[in-house]
Amino acid sequence: MYGVTMVKLNRLFTVTIGFMTLSMVNGMVVRIALMCSNVVIFPMLWLIKTLTGQRMTNGQRAQIYHSMGIIGAEAAHLERNGMSKGGLIWSLVLTLFIFYFM
């Protein structure tokens, strides 16, 4: 009786730890995918500016960057200092590929 109970408790503990690990990894991948998916907005903004010739106002840019969280803050910093956002975009794209194909 005592051995059967210990086996069941051990199995319950193992299954619980496995579920917690799977849930943690899944949550991390989803968060990173959502965070990095914002990178698609930068080429779209560049295309709109190039094809239509319209420039966005500073308020419109601020709203877009604000809605993007940390990535938007980094992009706004790069734009204020006149630096290219190419490195930021490529790093986020590579992060997505690494997480999807690992």
C-alpha positions as CSV (number, residue, x, y, z in Angstrom):
1,M,0.0,0.0,0.0
2,Y,2.8,2.4,0.9
3,G,4.7,1.7,-2.3
4,V,1.7,2.2,-4.5
5,T,1.0,5.6,-2.9
6,M,4.6,6.7,-3.3
7,V,4.6,5.7,-7.0
8,K,1.4,7.7,-7.6
9,L,2.8,10.7,-5.7
10,N,6.0,10.5,-7.7
11,R,4.1,10.3,-11.0
12,L,1.9,13.3,-9.9
13,F,5.0,15.3,-9.0
14,T,6.8,14.4,-12.3
15,V,3.7,15.3,-14.4
16,T,3.3,18.6,-12.6
17,I,6.9,19.6,-13.1
18,G,6.7,18.6,-16.8
19,F,3.5,20.6,-17.3
20,M,5.0,23.6,-15.6
21,T,8.2,23.4,-17.8
22,L,6.2,23.0,-21.0
23,S,3.9,25.9,-20.0
24,M,6.9,28.1,-19.2
25,V,8.7,27.4,-22.5
26,N,5.5,27.9,-24.5
27,G,4.8,31.2,-22.7
28,M,8.3,32.4,-23.4
29,V,8.2,31.6,-27.1
30,V,4.8,33.3,-27.5
31,R,6.0,36.4,-25.7
32,I,9.1,36.7,-27.8
33,A,7.2,36.0,-31.0
34,L,4.7,38.8,-30.1
35,M,7.4,41.2,-29.2
36,C,9.5,40.5,-32.3
37,S,6.5,40.5,-34.7
38,N,6.4,44.3,-34.4
39,V,9.5,44.4,-36.6
40,V,7.3,44.1,-39.6
41,I,6.0,47.6,-39.0
42,F,9.3,49.3,-39.8
43,P,9.6,48.1,-43.5
44,M,5.9,49.0,-43.9
45,L,6.4,52.5,-42.7
46,W,9.4,52.9,-45.0
47,L,7.4,51.6,-48.0
48,I,4.5,54.0,-47.2
49,K,7.0,56.9,-47.0
50,T,8.8,55.9,-50.2
51,L,5.7,55.1,-52.4
52,T,3.4,57.9,-51.3
53,G,6.0,60.6,-50.6
54,Q,4.1,61.5,-47.4
55,R,6.1,62.1,-44.2
56,M,4.6,61.2,-40.9
57,T,4.3,63.8,-38.2
58,N,6.3,63.5,-35.0
59,G,3.0,62.8,-33.1
60,Q,2.2,59.9,-35.4
61,R,5.7,58.4,-35.0
62,A,5.5,58.8,-31.3
63,Q,2.1,56.9,-31.2
64,I,3.5,54.1,-33.3
65,Y,6.7,53.8,-31.2
66,H,4.8,54.0,-28.0
67,S,2.5,51.1,-28.9
68,M,5.5,48.9,-29.6
69,G,6.9,48.9,-26.1
70,I,10.6,48.2,-25.6
71,I,11.3,47.8,-29.4
72,G,9.6,51.1,-30.0
73,A,11.7,52.9,-27.4
74,E,14.9,51.5,-29.0
75,A,13.7,52.5,-32.5
76,A,12.8,56.0,-31.3
77,H,16.2,56.3,-29.7
78,L,17.9,55.3,-33.0
79,E,15.8,57.6,-35.0
80,R,16.4,60.6,-32.7
81,N,20.2,60.1,-33.0
82,G,20.0,59.7,-36.8
83,M,21.2,56.0,-36.7
84,S,20.0,53.2,-38.9
85,K,17.4,50.7,-37.5
86,G,18.8,48.0,-39.8
87,G,20.7,46.2,-36.9
88,L,17.6,46.3,-34.7
89,I,15.4,44.9,-37.4
90,W,17.8,42.1,-38.3
91,S,18.4,41.1,-34.7
92,L,14.7,40.8,-34.1
93,V,14.2,38.8,-37.3
94,L,17.0,36.4,-36.3
95,T,15.5,36.1,-32.9
96,L,12.2,35.0,-34.4
97,F,13.9,32.5,-36.7
98,I,16.0,31.0,-33.8
99,F,13.0,30.5,-31.6
100,Y,10.8,29.1,-34.4
101,F,13.4,26.6,-35.7
102,M,15.0,25.4,-32.5
